[in-house]
Amino acid sequence: MRSRSPRCSRCSMASTKGLRLPPSGQRPDSWLRWSRRSQSAYESSSSEPRALSTTTPKRYSMNRNSGTIVFDLDGVVYLGSSAIAGAASTISELTARGWQLLYATNNSTKTPESVAGVLRDRVGVNADPGSIVTSGMAAASYLAENQLESAYVIGSPQLKNTVRAEGIEVVDSEGPDAVVVGFEKSVANDKIERAARSVGQGAVFVATNTDFTFPTPRGEVPGTGVIVAAVSEASGRECVTCGKPGRPMYELINQRVRTDRVIMVGDRPETDIAFAQASGWESVLTLTGVTASPADVPGQFAPDRVVASIADLHGIMALDPR
């Protein structure tokens, strides 16, 4: 069995070497650690969410030509089984104009191939699976990088296969090197008990993401963060977050980026916008997912721009990078 000492402890996201970070006073807490306590800290902050201007801050010019756009998926490109209006035409035009498009999802139940199928069938967009990064991939990559050979996994069969693809043994026995928590719709209490016991005994506690909810046509429903919180409370330990806004997800995306300029488009401030801030990217918040109004955005996660939907990207940036 290999060492269980991960490169980053508790909920820290790993070394910042080589990462384009903003000044320390502007870095979101979610880059350094993410748990129920840190979420409560920003929710109970005395600073009121500030109204977001429709003008672009001076430090960015959204009409500067060039770049890569990283799209979140649920609540941005599609919602449930339906495409967001205008998603197909916007993505098609951006592609035709030469923009590099990447997709980053905290949904650990899907593989890049299955996401590409969803984009094709629901949205009418052809995406190369190589342009898609999932939180499951980020978690598996983290395990491999830290030489963790076995893992107890709460999550979908797809997540377990993603972990196995990195050479990690998925086990049900006692004493795994790591515990990985992803989304599982009907997770049994004995799984949470086993995960907490293993974490308490020294297994590295890894979360694909810590989103407490995710958007559906019926409204927000409980997400992976609920399961993570249960394991955390039962074990007294905090997790390493691998999906957005964690460093492992950044590393996988950065391997694919071909330009200096990167724009993150997402619907969740504390995940997508925090991720952009920590990565030194521009950010655009859409109002088609978990965020209904700019007034709902905590001030420390204020994006560079807010749009009603992905279709409105036409109006705020030049589409020709040449």
C-alpha positions as CSV (number, residue, x, y, z in Angstrom):
1,M,0.0,0.0,0.0
2,R,1.3,3.4,-0.9
3,S,1.5,6.4,1.3
4,R,-1.8,8.0,2.4
5,S,-0.3,11.5,2.8
6,P,-1.9,13.5,0.0
7,R,-0.2,16.5,-1.6
8,C,-2.9,18.7,-0.1
9,S,-4.4,18.2,3.4
10,R,-8.0,18.4,4.5
11,C,-9.8,20.7,2.0
12,S,-6.9,22.5,0.6
13,M,-6.6,22.3,-3.1
14,A,-2.8,21.6,-3.6
15,S,0.2,23.6,-4.4
16,T,-0.3,26.9,-6.3
17,K,2.9,26.6,-8.2
18,G,2.4,27.7,-11.8
19,L,-1.1,28.8,-11.2
20,R,-2.2,32.3,-12.3
21,L,-3.7,33.5,-9.0
22,P,-5.2,36.9,-8.1
23,P,-3.7,38.7,-5.1
24,S,-4.2,36.7,-1.9
25,G,-6.8,39.1,-0.5
26,Q,-8.9,38.4,-3.6
27,R,-8.7,34.6,-3.6
28,P,-12.0,32.9,-2.7
29,D,-12.0,30.7,0.4
30,S,-13.3,27.9,-1.7
31,W,-9.9,27.5,-3.4
32,L,-8.2,26.8,-0.1
33,R,-10.8,24.8,1.6
34,W,-14.4,23.8,1.2
35,S,-16.7,22.3,3.9
36,R,-19.9,23.0,5.6
37,R,-18.1,25.4,7.8
38,S,-16.6,27.4,5.0
39,Q,-19.9,27.5,3.2
40,S,-21.6,28.8,6.3
41,A,-18.9,31.4,6.6
42,Y,-19.6,33.1,3.3
43,E,-23.4,32.7,3.7
44,S,-23.3,34.5,7.1
45,S,-20.8,37.2,5.9
46,S,-21.7,40.7,7.1
47,S,-21.1,42.1,3.6
48,E,-24.2,42.4,1.6
49,P,-24.2,40.9,-2.0
50,R,-23.5,43.9,-4.2
51,A,-25.5,44.7,-7.2
52,L,-23.7,43.7,-10.4
53,S,-23.0,46.3,-13.0
54,T,-23.9,45.8,-16.6
55,T,-20.6,47.4,-17.5
56,T,-17.4,45.5,-17.8
57,P,-14.7,46.1,-15.0
58,K,-11.7,47.9,-16.3
59,R,-9.4,44.9,-15.7
60,Y,-11.1,43.0,-18.4
61,S,-12.3,43.8,-21.9
62,M,-14.9,41.3,-22.9
63,N,-14.6,42.4,-26.5
64,R,-10.9,41.6,-26.7
65,N,-10.6,39.0,-29.4
66,S,-9.1,35.6,-28.7
67,G,-9.5,32.8,-26.2
68,T,-10.9,29.7,-24.7
69,I,-14.4,29.4,-23.2
70,V,-15.0,26.8,-20.5
71,F,-18.7,26.0,-20.2
72,D,-20.4,24.5,-17.2
73,L,-23.2,22.2,-18.4
74,D,-26.1,21.7,-16.1
75,G,-28.0,25.0,-15.9
76,V,-25.9,26.6,-18.6
77,V,-26.1,24.6,-21.8
78,Y,-28.9,22.3,-20.8
79,L,-31.4,21.7,-17.9
80,G,-32.5,18.2,-17.4
81,S,-33.4,16.7,-20.8
82,S,-33.8,20.1,-22.5
83,A,-31.3,22.4,-24.1
84,I,-31.2,26.0,-22.9
85,A,-32.7,28.2,-25.6
86,G,-30.0,29.5,-27.9
87,A,-27.3,27.1,-26.7
88,A,-26.8,25.3,-30.0
89,S,-26.6,28.5,-32.1
90,T,-24.2,30.2,-29.7
91,I,-21.9,27.2,-29.5
92,S,-22.0,26.7,-33.3
93,E,-21.1,30.3,-34.0
94,L,-18.3,30.4,-31.4
95,T,-16.9,27.2,-33.0
96,A,-17.2,28.6,-36.5
97,R,-15.3,31.8,-35.4
98,G,-12.4,29.8,-34.1
99,W,-12.9,29.9,-30.3
100,Q,-11.7,26.9,-28.4
101,L,-14.6,25.5,-26.4
102,L,-14.2,23.2,-23.4
103,Y,-16.8,21.8,-21.0
104,A,-16.3,21.3,-17.3
105,T,-19.0,19.5,-15.2
106,N,-19.2,18.6,-11.5
107,N,-21.5,15.7,-12.5
108,S,-19.6,12.6,-11.6
109,T,-22.2,10.2,-12.9
110,K,-21.2,10.8,-16.6
111,T,-18.1,10.1,-18.7
112,P,-16.8,12.5,-21.4
113,E,-18.3,10.1,-24.0
114,S,-21.8,10.2,-22.4
115,V,-21.6,14.0,-22.0
116,A,-20.8,14.2,-25.7
117,G,-23.8,12.1,-26.4
118,V,-26.0,14.4,-24.3
119,L,-24.7,17.5,-26.1
120,R,-25.4,15.8,-29.4
121,D,-28.8,14.4,-28.6
122,R,-30.3,17.2,-26.4
123,V,-28.5,20.3,-27.6
124,G,-27.6,19.5,-31.2
125,V,-23.9,20.1,-30.6
126,N,-21.0,17.9,-31.7
127,A,-18.3,18.0,-29.0
128,D,-15.1,16.0,-28.9
129,P,-15.0,13.9,-25.7
130,G,-11.4,15.2,-25.3
131,S,-12.9,18.7,-24.7
132,I,-14.9,17.5,-21.7
133,V,-13.7,17.3,-18.1
134,T,-15.7,15.8,-15.3
135,S,-15.3,15.9,-11.5
136,G,-15.0,12.1,-11.6
137,M,-11.9,12.5,-13.8
138,A,-10.5,15.1,-11.5
139,A,-10.9,12.8,-8.5
140,A,-9.4,9.8,-10.2
141,S,-6.5,11.9,-11.4
142,Y,-5.9,13.1,-7.8
143,L,-5.8,9.6,-6.5
144,A,-3.3,8.5,-9.2
145,E,-1.1,11.6,-8.7
146,N,-0.9,10.9,-5.0
147,Q,-0.1,7.2,-5.5
148,L,-3.2,6.0,-3.7
149,E,-3.8,2.4,-4.9
150,S,-7.2,1.5,-3.6
151,A,-10.5,3.4,-2.9
152,Y,-13.9,2.8,-1.5
153,V,-16.2,4.7,-3.8
154,I,-19.7,6.1,-3.2
155,G,-21.1,6.9,-6.6
156,S,-22.2,5.7,-9.9
157,P,-20.8,2.8,-11.9
158,Q,-19.4,5.4,-14.3
159,L,-17.4,7.0,-11.5
160,K,-16.1,3.7,-10.3
161,N,-15.0,2.9,-13.9
162,T,-13.3,6.3,-14.1
163,V,-11.4,5.5,-11.0
164,R,-10.4,2.1,-12.3
165,A,-9.2,3.6,-15.5
166,E,-6.5,5.4,-13.5
167,G,-5.2,2.1,-12.2
168,I,-6.9,2.5,-8.8
169,E,-8.5,-0.6,-7.3
170,V,-12.1,0.0,-6.2
171,V,-12.7,-2.1,-3.0
172,D,-15.5,-2.8,-0.5
173,S,-13.0,-4.2,2.0
174,E,-11.7,-2.4,5.1
175,G,-8.6,-0.3,5.0
176,P,-8.7,1.5,1.6
177,D,-6.1,4.1,0.8
178,A,-8.9,6.6,0.0
179,V,-12.6,7.2,0.2
180,V,-14.2,8.9,-2.9
181,V,-17.6,10.4,-2.6
182,G,-19.5,11.3,-5.7
183,F,-23.2,11.5,-6.5
184,E,-25.4,8.5,-5.8
185,K,-29.2,9.1,-5.9
186,S,-30.2,6.5,-3.3
187,V,-27.2,6.2,-1.1
188,A,-27.7,3.7,1.8
189,N,-26.7,4.7,5.3
190,D,-24.4,1.7,5.7
191,K,-22.3,3.2,2.8
192,I,-21.9,6.5,4.6
193,E,-21.1,4.6,7.8
194,R,-18.4,2.6,6.0
195,A,-16.9,5.6,4.3
196,A,-16.8,7.6,7.6
197,R,-15.2,4.7,9.4
198,S,-12.5,4.3,6.7
199,V,-11.8,8.1,6.8
200,G,-11.6,8.1,10.5
201,Q,-9.0,5.3,10.3
202,G,-6.8,7.3,8.0
203,A,-8.1,7.0,4.5
204,V,-7.8,10.1,2.4
205,F,-11.2,11.7,2.0
206,V,-11.8,12.8,-1.6
207,A,-15.0,14.5,-2.9
208,T,-15.8,14.8,-6.6
209,N,-17.5,18.0,-5.7
210,T,-19.3,19.7,-2.8
211,D,-22.3,21.2,-4.5
212,F,-25.2,20.8,-2.1
213,T,-27.8,21.0,-4.9
214,F,-28.0,20.8,-8.7
215,P,-30.5,22.3,-11.1
216,T,-33.4,20.4,-12.7
217,P,-36.6,21.5,-14.4
218,R,-38.3,20.7,-11.1
219,G,-36.0,23.1,-9.2
220,E,-32.9,22.4,-7.2
221,V,-32.4,18.9,-5.8
222,P,-29.9,17.5,-3.2
223,G,-26.4,17.0,-4.7
224,T,-23.1,15.4,-3.8
225,G,-22.4,17.9,-1.1
226,V,-25.1,16.4,1.1
227,I,-23.4,13.0,1.1
228,V,-20.0,14.7,1.6
229,A,-21.4,16.6,4.6
230,A,-22.7,13.4,6.2
231,V,-19.3,11.6,5.9
232,S,-17.5,14.7,7.2
233,E,-19.8,15.0,10.2
234,A,-19.6,11.3,11.0
235,S,-15.8,11.1,10.6
236,G,-14.8,14.5,11.9
237,R,-12.7,15.0,8.8
238,E,-12.9,17.4,5.9
239,C,-12.5,16.5,2.2
240,V,-10.2,17.2,-0.7
241,T,-12.4,18.8,-3.3
242,C,-11.4,17.7,-6.8
243,G,-14.1,19.2,-9.0
244,K,-14.8,22.9,-9.4
245,P,-13.5,25.0,-7.6
246,G,-10.7,22.5,-6.8
247,R,-7.2,22.5,-8.1
248,P,-7.4,19.0,-9.6
249,M,-10.1,20.1,-12.0
250,Y,-8.0,23.2,-12.9
251,E,-5.1,21.0,-13.8
252,L,-7.1,18.8,-16.2
253,I,-8.6,21.8,-17.9
254,N,-5.3,23.7,-18.1
255,Q,-3.8,20.7,-20.0
256,R,-6.3,21.3,-22.7
257,V,-6.3,25.1,-22.9
258,R,-4.5,26.5,-26.0
259,T,-4.8,30.2,-25.4
260,D,-3.8,32.8,-22.8
261,R,-7.3,34.1,-22.3
262,V,-9.9,31.9,-20.7
263,I,-13.5,32.7,-19.9
264,M,-15.5,30.5,-17.5
265,V,-19.3,30.5,-18.1
266,G,-21.3,29.0,-15.2
267,D,-24.5,29.3,-13.1
268,R,-23.2,28.8,-9.6
269,P,-21.2,31.6,-8.0
270,E,-19.5,29.7,-5.2
271,T,-18.4,26.9,-7.7
272,D,-18.0,28.3,-11.2
273,I,-17.2,31.9,-10.5
274,A,-15.0,31.0,-7.5
275,F,-13.2,28.6,-9.9
276,A,-12.6,31.3,-12.4
277,Q,-11.4,33.8,-9.8
278,A,-8.9,31.2,-8.4
279,S,-7.7,30.3,-11.8
280,G,-7.1,33.9,-13.0
281,W,-9.8,33.6,-15.7
282,E,-12.6,36.0,-16.7
283,S,-16.1,34.9,-15.6
284,V,-19.7,35.1,-16.9
285,L,-22.7,34.1,-14.8
286,T,-25.9,32.9,-16.4
287,L,-29.3,33.0,-14.8
288,T,-30.7,29.8,-16.2
289,G,-29.5,27.4,-13.4
290,V,-29.2,27.8,-9.7
291,T,-28.9,31.6,-9.7
292,A,-32.1,33.5,-10.5
293,S,-31.0,37.0,-10.0
294,P,-27.7,39.0,-9.6
295,A,-29.0,40.0,-6.2
296,D,-28.5,36.4,-5.1
297,V,-24.7,36.5,-5.7
298,P,-22.4,36.9,-2.6
299,G,-20.1,39.9,-3.1
300,Q,-16.9,37.8,-3.0
301,F,-18.1,35.7,-5.9
302,A,-19.2,38.5,-8.1
303,P,-18.6,37.6,-11.8
304,D,-17.2,40.0,-14.5
305,R,-20.5,39.9,-16.3
306,V,-24.0,38.5,-15.8
307,V,-26.2,37.4,-18.7
308,A,-29.7,36.0,-18.8
309,S,-28.6,32.9,-20.7
310,I,-25.9,31.5,-22.9
311,A,-27.7,33.0,-25.9
312,D,-26.7,36.5,-24.6
313,L,-23.0,35.8,-25.0
314,H,-23.4,37.2,-28.6
315,G,-24.0,40.6,-27.1
316,I,-21.1,40.9,-24.8
317,M,-18.0,39.6,-26.6
318,A,-16.6,39.6,-30.0
319,L,-16.9,36.2,-31.6
320,D,-14.0,36.4,-34.0
321,P,-10.6,35.7,-32.3
322,R,-8.6,36.2,-35.5
